[in-house]
């Protein structure tokens, strides 16, 4: 396949690029800046441009069979600060992307949505794909709205969308500025001897899984004929308190934790039902949380 990865220089996107190359596909990347943690991959064709640059996007789309959309200008913690900007940067640019794909006759897209924000506070655990969508932040609202546009283009123009709703991916090349990624943030704080902040009591539960397992699923989904929505995660939950204990054991350090008042947009518990992805693609997460955190710690210490 000839593949265009939007956001292929970012955390998740760069691992999708690796998985695509491993599977023997030809890869093109569009990102707003080069990769932060490694040199550009020699076999990849890079376009460095903003997502809103339609001229470059049209050029990058030439001859493409599948588009991976892993771009986002916001994260859950920042999206509510300026919802109007969130709409412009993420929703409107994606609507323009769909028009460019339609005119270029590119029919297949793998879209990275969000299993951590689109559902809101769950009515059932684990959360199935048909759970009501009640997002608590603009980030989740935009992701859910983009999903609706994908299905509209499926009905009207023959788009073949595969929507992946990942829970909480982690691993090498994830930024650790404290904006997103609790594992990377905690590790960075421990390394720097600084206190780590926990919002609430530490009883919030998340479904952490390794980014390489996510990337492998994305490629399997693209190579299939399937369409629709698929959760992606480990299938099991881990509280923030339990996570801190794992990181402490792996690092051999005793982290200094500062507990702060909980945030209204933080969902209490996220554990995704991943049976649909398992049965459809024959996929299973392979990297345990302990092993993944150990390997991630080793990567960070060698930066």
C-alpha positions in Angstrom: 0.0 0.0 0.0 1.0 3.6 -0.5 0.2 5.2 2.8 0.0 8.8 4.1 0.4 9.2 7.8 -0.8 12.6 9.1 1.1 13.3 12.3 3.7 10.7 11.4 6.4 12.7 13.2 4.5 12.6 16.5 4.3 10.0 19.3 1.7 7.6 18.0 2.2 8.5 14.3 5.9 7.7 14.3 5.2 4.2 15.7 2.6 3.7 13.0 5.2 4.6 10.5 7.5 1.9 12.0 4.8 -0.7 11.9 3.9 0.1 8.3 7.6 -0.1 7.1 8.0 -3.4 9.0 4.9 -4.7 7.0 6.5 -3.6 3.7 4.3 -0.6 2.9 5.5 2.6 1.2 5.1 5.5 3.6 4.6 9.2 3.2 4.4 11.6 6.3 2.9 15.0 6.8 3.8 16.8 10.0 4.2 20.3 11.2 7.8 19.6 12.4 10.5 16.9 12.2 10.6 14.1 14.7 11.8 15.2 18.1 13.5 12.1 19.4 15.2 10.6 16.3 16.4 11.4 12.8 14.1 11.2 9.9 13.7 7.7 8.5 15.5 7.5 5.1 12.8 5.4 3.4 10.0 7.8 4.3 8.9 10.7 2.1 8.3 13.7 4.5 6.2 16.8 4.0 6.7 19.4 6.7 3.7 21.7 6.7 0.7 22.7 8.8 -2.4 20.6 8.7 -4.2 23.7 7.3 -1.9 23.9 4.2 -4.3 22.5 1.6 -1.8 22.9 -1.2 0.8 20.7 0.4 -1.9 18.2 1.6 -3.2 17.8 -1.9 0.4 17.1 -3.1 1.0 14.6 -0.4 -2.3 12.8 -1.2 -1.2 12.0 -4.8 -1.1 8.3 -5.4 -2.1 7.4 -1.8 -4.2 4.3 -1.0 -4.8 4.8 2.7 -4.6 7.8 5.0 -3.8 7.5 8.7 -5.1 10.5 10.7 -3.2 10.8 14.0 -3.0 14.6 14.1 -4.4 16.7 16.9 -3.6 20.3 17.9 -4.9 19.8 21.4 -5.0 17.3 24.2 -7.8 16.8 26.8 -6.1 19.0 29.4 -5.9 22.0 27.0 -8.9 21.7 24.7 -11.4 23.4 27.0 -9.2 26.6 27.2 -10.3 27.6 23.7 -13.0 25.4 22.2 -13.3 27.7 19.2 -9.6 27.2 18.4 -10.1 23.5 18.9 -12.9 23.5 16.3 -10.8 25.4 13.8 -7.6 23.4 14.2 -9.0 19.9 14.4 -12.6 19.7 13.1 -12.5 22.2 10.3 -9.1 21.0 9.0 -10.3 17.4 9.1 -13.5 18.3 7.1 -11.2 20.0 4.5 -9.1 16.8 4.5 -12.1 14.7 3.7 -12.9 16.9 0.8 -9.4 16.6 -0.5 -9.5 12.8 -0.2 -12.9 12.7 -2.0 -11.5 14.7 -4.9 -8.3 12.5 -5.0 -10.5 9.3 -4.9 -8.7 8.1 -1.7 -11.3 5.8 -0.1 -9.7 4.5 3.0 -8.9 6.2 6.3 -7.7 5.0 9.7 -8.7 7.6 12.2 -7.2 7.8 15.7 -10.1 8.9 17.9 -10.2 8.6 21.7 -11.4 5.8 23.9 -10.4 7.9 26.9 -12.6 10.9 26.3 -15.5 10.2 23.9 -17.4 8.0 26.3 -17.3 10.3 29.4 -18.1 8.7 32.7 -19.0 5.1 31.9 -22.2 3.4 32.5 -20.6 -0.1 32.2 -17.0 -1.4 32.6 -15.4 -2.5 30.4 -16.7 0.1 27.9 -18.1 -1.3 24.6 -18.0 0.6 21.3 -21.8 1.1 21.4 -21.6 2.9 24.8 -23.3 6.3 24.7 -20.9 9.2 23.9 -20.9 11.8 26.7 -17.5 13.5 26.5 -16.5 16.0 29.2 -14.0 18.0 27.2 -13.8 19.7 23.8 -11.2 17.2 22.7 -13.6 14.3 23.1 -16.5 16.3 21.5 -14.3 17.0 18.4 -13.2 13.4 18.1 -16.8 12.2 18.3 -17.9 14.8 15.7 -15.1 13.8 13.3 -16.3 10.2 13.6 -19.8 11.4 12.4 -18.3 13.2 9.4 -16.4 10.0 8.5 -19.6 8.0 8.5 -21.4 10.7 6.5 -18.7 10.4 3.9 -19.1 6.7 4.0 -22.8 7.0 3.2 -22.5 9.7 0.6 -19.1 9.2 -1.1 -18.0 5.6 -0.4 -15.3 6.4 2.2 -14.1 3.3 4.1 -13.4 4.5 7.6 -11.7 2.5 10.4 -12.0 4.4 13.7 -9.6 3.3 16.4 -10.5 4.5 19.9 -7.4 4.0 22.0 -7.4 4.2 25.8 -4.1 5.5 27.2 -1.1 4.6 25.0 2.4 5.1 26.4 6.0 4.4 25.3 9.1 5.7 23.7 8.9 9.1 21.9 6.0 10.3 24.1 6.6 13.8 25.3 7.0 14.4 29.0 6.2 18.0 29.5 3.3 17.3 31.9 0.5 18.2 29.4 -0.4 14.6 28.5 0.9 11.2 29.4 0.9 10.4 33.1 3.5 7.6 32.8 6.0 9.8 30.9 5.3 12.8 33.2 5.8 10.7 36.4 9.0 9.2 35.0 10.4 12.6 34.0 9.6 14.1 37.5 11.4 11.1 39.2 14.5 11.5 37.0 14.6 15.3 37.7 14.0 14.8 41.5 10.9 16.9 41.3 7.4 16.2 42.8 4.8 14.7 40.6 1.2 16.0 40.7 -1.8 13.7 41.1 -5.2 15.2 40.4 -7.6 13.8 43.0 -6.9 10.9 45.3 -5.0 8.7 42.9 -8.0 6.3 42.6 -8.8 7.3 39.0 -8.5 4.1 36.8 -7.0 4.1 33.3 -6.4 1.4 30.7 -2.7 1.8 29.8 -1.3 0.0 26.8 1.9 0.1 24.8 2.1 2.3 21.7 3.6 -0.5 19.7 0.5 -2.6 20.3 -1.6 0.3 19.1 0.5 0.8 16.0 0.3 -2.9 15.1 -3.5 -2.8 15.4 -3.7 0.3 13.2 -1.7 -1.5 10.4 -3.8 -4.7 10.7 -7.0 -2.6 10.4 -5.7 -0.8 7.3 -4.7 -4.0 5.6 -8.2 -5.5 6.2 -11.5 -4.8 4.5 -13.2 -4.0 7.7 -14.8 -0.6 8.5 -16.3 0.7 11.7 -15.3 1.6 15.3 -12.8 -0.4 17.3 -11.6 0.1 20.9 -7.9 -0.4 21.6 -6.4 -0.9 25.0 -5.1 -3.6 27.4 -8.6 -4.6 28.5 -7.7 -4.1 32.1 -7.6 -1.1 34.5 -4.8 0.3 36.6 -5.3 3.1 39.2 -2.9 6.0 39.4 -1.8 4.7 42.8 -1.0 1.3 41.4 0.8 2.9 38.4 3.0 4.9 40.8 4.0 1.7 42.6 5.0 0.0 39.3 7.1 3.0 38.2 8.7 3.1 41.7 9.6 -0.6 41.5 11.0 -0.3 38.0 13.0 2.9 38.7 14.1 2.0 42.2 13.1 5.5 43.3 10.5 6.7 45.8 8.5 9.4 44.0 7.5 12.6 45.7 3.7 12.9 45.0 1.7 16.1 45.4 -2.1 15.5 45.5 -4.2 18.2 44.1 -7.9 18.9 43.7 -9.5 16.7 41.0 -10.4 18.2 37.7 -14.0 18.2 36.4 -13.1 16.9 32.9 -11.2 13.8 34.3 -13.3 10.7 33.7 -13.4 8.5 36.8 -12.6 5.1 35.2 -11.7 4.0 31.7 -11.3 0.3 30.8 -12.2 -0.6 27.2 -13.8 -3.7 25.9 -11.4 -4.8 23.2 -13.1 -8.0 22.1 -14.3 -6.5 18.8 -10.7 -5.7 17.7 -9.5 -9.1 18.8 -12.1 -11.0 16.9 -12.1 -8.9 13.8 -8.3 -8.6 13.3 -6.9 -11.4 15.3 -5.1 -8.8 17.4 -4.1 -8.9 21.0 -2.0 -6.6 23.1 1.3 -8.3 23.7 3.3 -6.0 26.0 2.5 -6.1 29.7 2.3 -2.9 31.7 5.3 -3.8 33.9 7.4 -4.8 30.9 6.4 -1.8 28.9 7.2 0.6 31.7 10.5 -1.1 32.3 11.5 -0.7 28.7 10.2 2.8 28.6 12.2 3.7 31.7 15.3 2.4 30.0 14.6 4.4 26.8 14.2 7.6 28.9 17.4 7.1 30.8 19.3 6.8 27.6 18.0 10.1 26.1 
